[in-house]
Amino acid sequence: MKKQYLILLSSSLLALASCGGTSGALLPSGGTSVDQKEAIQHLSTAVGSVGSDGSFGIKLENFALAANAEVNTPIMSGYSDLMGLASIGTPTVSLATTKASLDVSGVTFSAMAQGLKSKTVNDVKASVDFGASIKANVEMANGGITQQSSVDYSGMSVGAYIDSGNFYLDLSNEKAVSLVNTLLSLFSTLRYSSSSDYSGGMSIPTIPTGKFVQNGVISASMLPLLSDSVEGDITTTMNYVSTYLTAYKDYFKSYSYSNGNYAIDFTLTKDSLKALISNTLSSVYASSSMDSTTQSAVTSYVELINKYLTINACQEVLIYNDKGPVSIAQNVDVAVNTTLGDIVGSMASSANSMFTSAQLAAVEKLSYKSSYKLSFLTGTDVKVNTPSDLASYTNPTTLETTSVTAQ
């Protein structure tokens, strides 16, 4: 039951995460509406054709992301057992306020590969180039104490390449290396603090700045990279995707074009999101016995979406033909703007008495905007970007480590 409940919640959240664009703005004009079954069949053909000529590439354009949040979380104290609250008395409630922002701009990304069907090592070439500026700020206030943290990774870049069977990694950008090391430290510390395995202390690796090479990463025995078994796995995965799309065909529209292209338009409104959740819920009801508590929680979840979620734009458009995918474009603009009292009252009106009027008026605000276009390339359009200074790349030395001692 818990697994099915998670599937229900994730289906609606995934729908939000994968939506984007003002209605119709991303869909090419001149299309003719076609049956969903026909469109899905051609999509399977498109995916099955990926890399058929031994080359494939993707290029990201016009990516932008901006997210802001102001969230007030109740902190309750004065009791040891929430379920025994009535017998213990009214707890003391305070609010922990978190304000956060994230901005990602100047993103460039391309991934190109050639020789995917070759059995000769020197024919296999690939490049991945990434660049971006990431800025984030978090401010947390609780009990009169305010903590603030900001990061600025503007102008960072990373490059990775395969040539003559060797793997090359360009980590010469200090901002990119700093971000990687920050994430390594964070994940390692979280693992350390939550596990008894590190009671004696641990070491956190530190990635150095530089350009590095790992020889012999690809050998003749591994080729071709796009083998029959890999293509079989792609076909199997696409079968699952086709089944999923068929089951949810009422939530997208399909079009055909005179140039042989097809388009699938995923446009989501608040009403269609609610319908998606309700239909998924009905499926869960039919296949299992959901207890009343879980049913009530899901119902409250849908009601919260209906009352407080604003979908200004939510569209994703996939364009493809029988030779492969052409592009996918996305643009999303969603927001939540309400108060703690509205949320508490929606979930349990009797709980309002636990808070002061000022606490109930505390703002709960979220906004998320993102957009991008991802183009798919084949044949002569795939241009592997191999740096001219590969001879200067060196074998990586032993990573530096920072020791953390158990407290």
C-alpha positions as CSV (number, residue, x, y, z in Angstrom):
1,M,0.0,0.0,0.0
2,K,2.8,2.4,0.8
3,K,4.4,1.7,-2.5
4,Q,1.2,2.5,-4.4
5,Y,0.7,5.7,-2.3
6,L,4.1,6.8,-3.3
7,I,3.4,6.0,-7.0
8,L,0.3,8.2,-6.7
9,L,2.2,11.2,-5.3
10,S,5.1,10.8,-7.6
11,S,2.9,10.7,-10.7
12,S,1.5,14.1,-9.9
13,L,4.8,15.6,-8.9
14,L,6.5,14.1,-12.0
15,A,3.8,15.6,-14.1
16,L,4.6,19.0,-12.6
17,A,8.4,18.5,-12.9
18,S,8.0,17.5,-16.6
19,C,5.7,20.3,-17.7
20,G,6.5,23.6,-19.2
21,G,5.6,26.5,-21.6
22,T,2.8,28.9,-22.3
23,S,-0.1,27.0,-24.0
24,G,0.7,26.3,-27.6
25,A,3.9,28.4,-27.6
26,L,6.2,25.3,-28.0
27,L,4.1,23.5,-30.6
28,P,5.0,24.0,-34.3
29,S,2.1,25.4,-36.4
30,G,0.6,23.4,-39.3
31,G,0.1,20.1,-37.5
32,T,-2.8,17.7,-38.0
33,S,-4.2,15.9,-35.1
34,V,-3.6,12.2,-35.2
35,D,-4.6,9.2,-33.1
36,Q,-2.5,8.6,-30.0
37,K,-1.8,5.0,-31.0
38,E,-0.3,6.1,-34.3
39,A,1.9,8.7,-32.6
40,I,3.2,6.3,-30.0
41,Q,4.1,3.7,-32.7
42,H,6.1,6.3,-34.5
43,L,7.8,7.3,-31.3
44,S,8.9,3.7,-30.8
45,T,10.4,3.8,-34.3
46,A,12.1,7.0,-33.5
47,V,13.7,5.7,-30.4
48,G,14.7,2.5,-32.1
49,S,16.5,4.5,-34.8
50,V,18.8,6.4,-32.3
51,G,22.4,5.8,-33.4
52,S,21.5,3.7,-36.4
53,D,24.3,5.4,-38.4
54,G,26.8,5.1,-35.5
55,S,26.5,8.7,-34.4
56,F,24.3,10.7,-32.0
57,G,24.3,14.0,-30.3
58,I,22.3,16.3,-28.1
59,K,22.6,20.1,-27.6
60,L,20.9,22.1,-24.9
61,E,19.7,25.7,-25.7
62,N,18.0,28.5,-23.9
63,F,18.1,26.8,-20.4
64,A,17.0,29.0,-17.5
65,L,15.8,28.2,-14.0
66,A,14.7,30.4,-11.1
67,A,13.2,29.1,-7.9
68,N,12.2,31.0,-4.7
69,A,10.7,29.8,-1.4
70,E,9.6,31.2,1.9
71,V,8.4,28.4,4.1
72,N,7.4,28.5,7.8
73,T,7.6,25.2,9.5
74,P,5.9,24.6,12.9
75,I,8.2,23.4,15.7
76,M,6.4,21.8,18.6
77,S,7.8,21.2,22.0
78,G,6.5,20.4,25.5
79,Y,5.4,16.8,24.9
80,S,7.1,13.5,24.2
81,D,4.4,11.7,22.2
82,L,2.3,13.4,19.6
83,M,-0.3,10.7,19.7
84,G,-0.7,11.3,23.5
85,L,-1.1,15.0,23.1
86,A,-4.6,15.2,24.6
87,S,-3.4,13.7,27.8
88,I,-0.3,15.7,28.1
89,G,-1.6,19.2,27.3
90,T,-1.1,21.9,24.7
91,P,2.4,22.0,23.3
92,T,4.5,25.1,22.7
93,V,4.6,26.0,19.0
94,S,7.3,28.1,17.3
95,L,8.0,28.7,13.7
96,A,11.2,28.0,11.8
97,T,11.4,30.2,8.8
98,T,13.4,29.3,5.7
99,K,13.9,31.6,2.7
100,A,15.7,30.2,-0.3
101,S,16.5,31.1,-3.9
102,L,18.2,29.3,-6.7
103,D,19.2,30.8,-10.1
104,V,20.8,28.8,-12.9
105,S,21.7,30.7,-16.1
106,G,24.2,30.8,-18.9
107,V,23.9,27.0,-19.3
108,T,25.6,25.4,-22.3
109,F,25.6,21.6,-22.8
110,S,26.4,19.3,-25.6
111,A,27.1,15.6,-25.8
112,M,28.4,14.1,-29.1
113,A,29.4,10.6,-30.0
114,Q,30.7,8.9,-33.2
115,G,31.6,5.3,-34.0
116,L,28.9,3.8,-31.8
117,K,28.7,0.8,-34.2
118,S,32.3,0.4,-35.0
119,K,34.6,-2.4,-33.8
120,T,37.7,-0.2,-34.1
121,V,38.8,1.7,-31.0
122,N,40.1,4.7,-32.9
123,D,36.7,5.2,-34.5
124,V,35.0,5.8,-31.2
125,K,35.1,9.5,-30.3
126,A,32.9,11.4,-27.8
127,S,32.7,14.8,-26.2
128,V,30.7,16.3,-23.4
129,D,30.9,20.0,-22.7
130,F,29.0,21.8,-19.9
131,G,29.0,25.3,-18.6
132,A,26.7,27.2,-16.3
133,S,26.4,29.9,-13.6
134,I,24.7,28.7,-10.4
135,K,23.7,31.0,-7.5
136,A,21.9,30.0,-4.4
137,N,21.0,31.6,-1.1
138,V,19.4,30.1,2.0
139,E,18.4,32.0,5.2
140,M,17.0,30.1,8.2
141,A,15.6,31.7,11.3
142,N,14.5,29.9,14.4
143,G,14.2,31.1,18.0
144,G,15.7,34.5,17.3
145,I,18.8,33.0,15.6
146,T,19.3,33.6,11.9
147,Q,21.8,31.7,9.7
148,Q,22.5,32.6,6.1
149,S,24.5,30.8,3.5
150,S,25.2,31.8,-0.1
151,V,27.0,30.2,-3.0
152,D,28.1,31.6,-6.3
153,Y,29.4,29.3,-9.0
154,S,29.3,31.7,-11.9
155,G,31.2,30.8,-15.1
156,M,32.0,27.2,-14.3
157,S,32.7,24.6,-17.0
158,V,33.6,21.0,-17.3
159,G,34.7,18.9,-20.3
160,A,35.0,15.2,-20.9
161,Y,36.3,13.4,-24.0
162,I,37.0,10.0,-25.4
163,D,39.7,9.6,-28.0
164,S,41.8,6.6,-29.1
165,G,40.3,4.6,-26.3
166,N,41.4,7.0,-23.6
167,F,39.2,9.1,-21.3
168,Y,40.0,12.8,-20.8
169,L,38.6,15.0,-18.1
170,D,39.0,18.8,-18.0
171,L,38.7,20.0,-14.4
172,S,40.8,23.1,-14.9
173,N,37.8,25.4,-13.9
174,E,38.2,26.2,-10.2
175,K,34.5,27.0,-9.7
176,A,33.4,23.6,-11.1
177,V,35.9,21.8,-8.9
178,S,34.9,23.8,-5.9
179,L,31.2,22.8,-6.5
180,V,32.2,19.1,-6.9
181,N,34.2,19.1,-3.7
182,T,31.4,20.9,-1.8
183,L,29.0,18.2,-2.8
184,L,31.4,15.4,-1.9
185,S,32.0,16.9,1.5
186,L,28.2,17.3,2.1
187,F,27.3,13.8,1.0
188,S,30.2,12.2,2.9
189,T,29.4,14.2,6.1
190,L,25.8,13.2,5.9
191,R,26.7,9.6,5.5
192,Y,29.3,9.9,8.3
193,S,26.9,11.5,10.8
194,S,24.1,9.0,10.1
195,S,26.1,5.8,10.2
196,S,27.9,4.0,13.1
197,D,30.3,2.6,10.5
198,Y,32.3,5.8,10.8
199,S,32.5,6.0,14.6
200,G,36.3,6.1,14.4
201,G,36.3,8.9,11.8
202,M,36.5,9.1,8.1
203,S,38.3,10.8,5.2
204,I,36.6,12.9,2.6
205,P,38.2,12.9,-0.9
206,T,39.1,16.2,-2.5
207,I,39.2,16.4,-6.3
208,P,42.2,18.4,-7.6
209,T,42.1,21.1,-10.3
210,G,43.6,20.1,-13.6
211,K,43.4,18.1,-16.8
212,F,43.5,14.3,-16.5
213,V,43.6,11.2,-18.6
214,Q,42.7,7.6,-18.0
215,N,44.2,5.4,-20.6
216,G,42.6,2.3,-22.1
217,V,39.1,3.0,-20.9
218,I,37.7,1.5,-24.2
219,S,39.1,-1.7,-25.6
220,A,38.2,-3.6,-28.8
221,S,36.4,-6.3,-26.7
222,M,33.8,-3.7,-25.6
223,L,32.9,-2.8,-29.1
224,P,30.5,-2.0,-30.7
225,L,29.1,0.3,-28.0
226,L,25.7,0.2,-29.6
227,S,25.5,-3.6,-29.8
228,D,22.5,-5.8,-30.5
229,S,22.0,-6.4,-26.7
230,V,22.0,-2.6,-26.0
231,E,19.5,-2.0,-28.8
232,G,17.4,-4.8,-27.3
233,D,17.4,-3.0,-23.9
234,I,16.3,0.2,-25.6
235,T,13.5,-1.6,-27.3
236,T,12.4,-3.2,-24.0
237,T,12.5,0.2,-22.2
238,M,10.5,1.8,-25.1
239,N,7.8,-0.9,-24.7
240,Y,7.3,0.1,-21.1
241,V,7.2,3.8,-22.2
242,S,4.6,3.0,-24.8
243,T,2.5,1.1,-22.3
244,Y,2.6,4.1,-19.9
245,L,1.8,6.6,-22.7
246,T,-1.1,4.5,-23.8
247,A,-2.5,4.3,-20.3
248,Y,-2.3,8.1,-20.0
249,K,-3.2,9.1,-23.6
250,D,-6.0,11.4,-22.3
251,Y,-3.4,13.8,-20.9
252,F,-1.6,14.7,-24.1
253,K,-2.3,15.4,-27.8
254,S,-0.5,14.2,-30.9
255,Y,0.1,15.8,-34.3
256,S,1.6,14.9,-37.7
257,Y,3.3,17.3,-40.1
258,S,3.9,17.3,-43.9
259,N,7.7,17.0,-43.4
260,G,7.3,13.6,-41.7
261,N,7.6,14.9,-38.2
262,Y,5.3,14.0,-35.3
263,A,4.7,16.0,-32.1
264,I,3.4,15.0,-28.7
265,D,2.1,17.9,-26.7
266,F,2.0,17.5,-22.9
267,T,0.0,20.5,-21.6
268,L,-1.0,20.4,-18.0
269,T,-3.6,22.5,-16.3
270,K,-4.7,22.4,-12.7
271,D,-7.9,20.6,-13.7
272,S,-6.0,18.0,-15.7
273,L,-3.5,17.5,-12.8
274,K,-6.4,16.8,-10.4
275,A,-7.9,14.4,-12.9
276,L,-4.6,12.6,-13.3
277,I,-4.3,12.2,-9.5
278,S,-7.9,11.1,-9.2
279,N,-7.6,8.5,-12.0
280,T,-4.4,7.2,-10.5
281,L,-6.1,7.0,-7.1
282,S,-9.0,5.1,-8.6
283,S,-6.5,2.6,-10.0
284,V,-4.9,2.2,-6.6
285,Y,-8.3,1.7,-5.0
286,A,-9.1,-1.0,-7.5
287,S,-5.9,-3.0,-7.0
288,S,-5.5,-2.8,-3.2
289,S,-7.1,-2.0,0.1
290,M,-6.1,1.5,1.0
291,D,-6.8,2.4,4.6
292,S,-8.9,5.4,5.5
293,T,-6.0,7.4,6.8
294,T,-4.1,7.1,3.5
295,Q,-7.2,7.9,1.5
296,S,-7.8,11.0,3.6
297,A,-4.1,12.1,3.2
298,V,-4.4,11.8,-0.6
299,T,-7.7,13.7,-0.6
300,S,-6.1,16.5,1.4
301,Y,-3.2,16.5,-1.0
302,V,-5.5,17.0,-4.0
303,E,-7.4,19.7,-2.2
304,L,-4.2,21.6,-1.4
305,I,-3.3,21.5,-5.1
306,N,-6.7,22.8,-6.0
307,K,-6.7,25.7,-3.6
308,Y,-3.1,26.9,-3.5
309,L,-1.2,25.8,-6.7
310,T,-1.2,28.3,-9.6
311,I,-0.1,26.9,-13.0
312,N,0.7,29.8,-15.2
313,A,2.2,27.7,-17.8
314,C,2.9,24.0,-18.1
315,Q,3.8,22.4,-21.5
316,E,6.3,20.0,-22.9
317,V,6.6,19.2,-26.6
318,L,8.5,16.3,-28.1
319,I,9.1,16.3,-31.9
320,Y,10.4,13.3,-33.7
321,N,10.2,11.3,-37.0
322,D,11.0,7.7,-38.0
323,K,14.7,8.6,-38.2
324,G,14.9,9.6,-34.6
325,P,13.9,12.3,-32.1
326,V,14.3,15.9,-33.3
327,S,13.8,18.0,-30.2
328,I,12.1,18.4,-26.9
329,A,11.2,21.8,-25.5
330,Q,9.9,22.6,-22.0
331,N,8.9,25.7,-20.0
332,V,7.2,25.7,-16.6
333,D,5.9,28.4,-14.4
334,V,4.1,27.3,-11.2
335,A,3.6,29.0,-7.8
336,V,2.1,28.5,-4.4
337,N,1.1,31.6,-2.4
338,T,-0.8,31.0,0.8
339,T,-0.5,31.1,4.6
340,L,0.2,28.6,7.3
341,G,-3.3,29.0,8.6
342,D,-4.8,28.1,5.3
343,I,-2.7,24.9,5.0
344,V,-3.3,23.8,8.6
345,G,-7.0,24.5,8.3
346,S,-7.3,22.5,5.1
347,M,-5.7,19.5,6.7
348,A,-7.2,19.7,10.2
349,S,-9.2,22.7,11.2
350,S,-9.1,21.8,14.9
351,A,-5.3,22.3,14.8
352,N,-5.7,26.1,14.3
353,S,-6.2,26.6,18.1
354,M,-2.5,25.5,18.6
355,F,-1.2,28.6,16.8
356,T,-1.3,32.3,17.5
357,S,-3.0,34.6,15.0
358,A,0.5,35.9,13.9
359,Q,1.7,32.3,13.2
360,L,-1.4,31.4,11.2
361,A,-0.8,34.5,9.1
362,A,2.8,33.4,8.3
363,V,3.4,33.3,4.5
364,E,4.0,30.1,2.7
365,K,5.3,30.9,-0.8
366,L,6.9,29.0,-3.5
367,S,7.7,29.8,-7.2
368,Y,9.4,27.8,-9.9
369,K,10.2,28.8,-13.5
370,S,12.3,26.9,-16.0
371,S,12.6,26.5,-19.7
372,Y,14.9,24.8,-22.2
373,K,15.1,23.3,-25.7
374,L,17.1,20.1,-26.3
375,S,18.0,19.3,-29.9
376,F,18.9,15.8,-31.1
377,L,21.6,15.4,-33.8
378,T,22.5,12.6,-36.2
379,G,24.8,12.0,-39.1
380,T,27.1,14.9,-40.2
381,D,25.4,17.2,-37.7
382,V,27.2,15.3,-34.9
383,K,30.5,17.1,-34.4
384,V,32.7,15.8,-31.6
385,N,34.6,18.6,-30.0
386,T,38.1,17.1,-29.3
387,P,40.5,19.6,-27.7
388,S,43.9,20.2,-29.4
389,D,45.9,19.9,-26.2
390,L,45.1,16.3,-25.2
391,A,48.8,15.6,-24.9
392,S,49.0,18.0,-21.9
393,Y,46.5,15.9,-19.9
394,T,48.2,13.9,-17.1
395,N,47.4,10.7,-15.2
396,P,45.5,11.6,-12.0
397,T,47.5,11.4,-8.8
398,T,46.2,10.1,-5.5
399,L,43.3,12.2,-4.3
400,E,43.8,14.5,-1.3
401,T,41.6,13.8,1.7
402,T,40.2,15.7,4.6
403,S,40.0,13.8,7.9
404,V,36.7,14.0,9.9
405,T,36.9,12.7,13.5
406,A,33.9,11.3,15.3
407,Q,32.5,13.5,18.0
